[in-house]
Amino acid sequence: MGADRSLVEAVGSAVLATAPSRESLALVEHTASAESAARDLLTQAVGTARADGHSWAAIGSVLGMSRQAVQQRFGRSGEDVLEPEERWLGPVTAFDEMAELEIAGRLGWHTIGVGMLRHRMVRTPHQWQHKRVLWSGSLSRWERDGWVVGSRAFPWVYLVRDTGLPAQA
């Protein structure tokens, strides 16, 4: 599981290019954020591998971990515990999720998280729009139009926008 030097260089360059300053504590904080993002990507990649039918043993082999260790680390734990105004939307696929999100948005639901073939949703009194875009860098273009990140699920970013209209009953 040796680090691919070009990947390390790319991540390091990205951290430095987007860091708010070159002051050492700011770099530590920014690098910690990058590490957290990498952990999230790894969790999503493992979920995708499982959805593609790969065993815990095969995934563990790639990660240099035992089957039991990888299952304990990446298996579902308390993620299904929902707050009163939350629910899971799914199962959905890349082919039907946007239509389902449009319906949910009219009813006041918007994405706050993404799991394997499902969206974690929260209900508000307003209608919401949903947009799925390729994770390709800055989201400032979307943010200028009022979109905010609902969730990231590599290679997608799910954006949401409050329409200000009352939710349909």
C-alpha positions as CSV (number, residue, x, y, z in Angstrom):
1,M,0.0,0.0,0.0
2,G,2.9,2.4,-0.8
3,A,2.0,6.0,-1.4
4,D,1.9,6.9,-5.1
5,R,4.4,9.8,-5.3
6,S,2.4,11.7,-8.0
7,L,-0.7,11.5,-5.8
8,V,1.2,12.7,-2.8
9,E,2.5,15.6,-4.8
10,A,-0.9,16.5,-6.2
11,V,-2.5,16.5,-2.8
12,G,0.3,18.6,-1.3
13,S,0.1,21.1,-4.2
14,A,-3.7,21.3,-3.7
15,V,-3.3,21.9,0.0
16,L,-0.7,24.6,-0.5
17,A,-2.6,26.3,-3.4
18,T,-5.8,26.6,-1.4
19,A,-4.4,27.3,2.1
20,P,-5.4,30.6,3.5
21,S,-1.7,31.4,4.4
22,R,1.7,29.7,4.5
23,E,1.9,30.2,8.3
24,S,2.6,26.8,9.9
25,L,-0.4,26.5,12.1
26,A,-2.7,27.5,9.2
27,L,-1.1,24.8,7.1
28,V,-1.6,22.2,9.8
29,E,-5.3,23.2,10.0
30,H,-5.7,23.1,6.2
31,T,-3.8,19.8,5.9
32,A,-6.1,18.3,8.6
33,S,-9.1,19.3,6.6
34,A,-7.5,17.6,3.5
35,E,-6.9,14.4,5.6
36,S,-10.6,14.4,6.7
37,A,-11.7,14.8,3.1
38,A,-9.4,11.9,2.1
39,R,-10.9,9.7,4.8
40,D,-14.4,10.6,3.5
41,L,-13.3,9.6,-0.1
42,L,-11.8,6.3,1.2
43,T,-15.1,5.6,3.0
44,Q,-17.1,6.3,-0.2
45,A,-14.6,4.2,-2.3
46,V,-15.0,1.2,0.1
47,G,-18.8,1.6,-0.1
48,T,-18.6,1.6,-3.8
49,A,-16.4,-1.5,-3.8
50,R,-18.9,-3.3,-1.6
51,A,-21.8,-2.2,-3.8
52,D,-19.9,-3.6,-6.8
53,G,-19.8,-7.0,-4.9
54,H,-16.2,-7.0,-3.6
55,S,-15.8,-8.8,-0.3
56,W,-14.5,-7.3,3.0
57,A,-11.4,-9.6,2.6
58,A,-10.6,-8.3,-0.9
59,I,-11.0,-4.7,0.3
60,G,-8.9,-5.5,3.4
61,S,-6.2,-7.0,1.2
62,V,-5.9,-3.7,-0.9
63,L,-5.8,-1.7,2.3
64,G,-3.3,-3.9,4.1
65,M,-5.9,-4.8,6.8
66,S,-7.7,-7.9,7.9
67,R,-11.2,-8.6,6.7
68,Q,-12.5,-8.1,10.3
69,A,-10.6,-4.8,10.7
70,V,-11.9,-3.3,7.5
71,Q,-15.4,-4.4,8.2
72,Q,-15.3,-2.8,11.7
73,R,-13.8,0.4,10.3
74,F,-16.1,0.8,7.3
75,G,-19.2,-1.2,8.1
76,R,-22.3,0.6,9.0
77,S,-22.6,1.6,12.6
78,G,-24.9,4.3,13.9
79,E,-25.5,6.1,10.6
80,D,-29.1,4.9,10.4
81,V,-30.1,6.9,13.5
82,L,-32.2,9.8,12.3
83,E,-33.3,13.0,13.9
84,P,-37.1,13.6,14.1
85,E,-37.3,15.6,10.9
86,E,-34.9,13.4,8.9
87,R,-35.4,10.3,6.7
88,W,-33.6,8.3,4.1
89,L,-34.6,8.6,0.4
90,G,-33.9,5.5,-1.5
91,P,-32.9,3.3,-3.0
92,V,-32.0,5.6,-5.8
93,T,-29.5,5.3,-8.6
94,A,-27.7,7.9,-10.7
95,F,-30.4,7.4,-13.3
96,D,-33.5,8.2,-11.1
97,E,-32.2,10.1,-8.1
98,M,-32.6,13.6,-9.6
99,A,-36.3,13.0,-10.3
100,E,-36.8,11.6,-6.8
101,L,-35.0,14.6,-5.3
102,E,-37.2,17.0,-7.3
103,I,-40.3,15.5,-5.8
104,A,-38.8,15.5,-2.3
105,G,-37.7,19.1,-2.7
106,R,-41.3,20.2,-3.5
107,L,-42.4,18.6,-0.2
108,G,-39.7,20.4,1.8
109,W,-37.0,17.8,1.9
110,H,-33.3,18.5,1.0
111,T,-30.2,16.4,1.0
112,I,-27.8,16.6,4.0
113,G,-25.9,13.4,3.3
114,V,-25.5,10.6,0.8
115,G,-25.1,6.9,1.5
116,M,-24.9,4.0,-0.8
117,L,-28.0,4.3,-3.1
118,R,-29.7,6.7,-0.8
119,H,-29.9,10.3,0.4
120,R,-30.2,11.5,4.0
121,M,-32.9,14.2,3.9
122,V,-34.1,16.8,6.3
123,R,-37.5,18.5,6.2
124,T,-38.1,22.2,6.3
125,P,-41.1,24.4,5.7
126,H,-39.7,25.5,2.3
127,Q,-39.3,23.9,-1.1
128,W,-35.8,23.0,-2.3
129,Q,-34.0,22.6,-5.6
130,H,-31.3,19.9,-6.0
131,K,-28.5,19.8,-8.4
132,R,-25.8,17.2,-9.0
133,V,-22.5,18.4,-10.4
134,L,-19.1,16.8,-11.0
135,W,-16.7,17.4,-8.2
136,S,-14.2,19.4,-10.1
137,G,-12.8,22.2,-7.9
138,S,-14.3,25.5,-6.9
139,L,-18.0,25.8,-6.4
140,S,-18.0,29.6,-6.4
141,R,-19.9,29.7,-9.7
142,W,-22.8,27.8,-8.0
143,E,-22.6,29.6,-4.7
144,R,-23.0,33.0,-6.5
145,D,-26.4,31.6,-7.6
146,G,-27.5,30.7,-4.1
147,W,-26.5,27.0,-4.1
148,V,-25.0,25.4,-1.1
149,V,-23.4,22.0,-0.7
150,G,-25.9,19.4,0.6
151,S,-23.4,16.6,0.4
152,R,-20.4,15.2,-1.4
153,A,-20.2,11.7,-2.8
154,F,-17.2,11.4,-5.1
155,P,-17.4,12.0,-8.0
156,W,-20.5,14.1,-7.3
157,V,-21.4,17.2,-5.3
158,Y,-25.0,17.5,-4.4
159,L,-26.1,21.1,-4.2
160,V,-29.3,22.4,-2.7
161,R,-31.1,25.8,-2.9
162,D,-34.0,27.0,-0.8
163,T,-36.7,28.4,-3.2
164,G,-38.4,30.4,-0.5
165,L,-41.8,28.8,-1.6
166,P,-43.8,27.0,1.1
167,A,-43.5,23.2,0.9
168,Q,-46.3,21.4,-0.7
169,A,-48.5,19.4,1.6
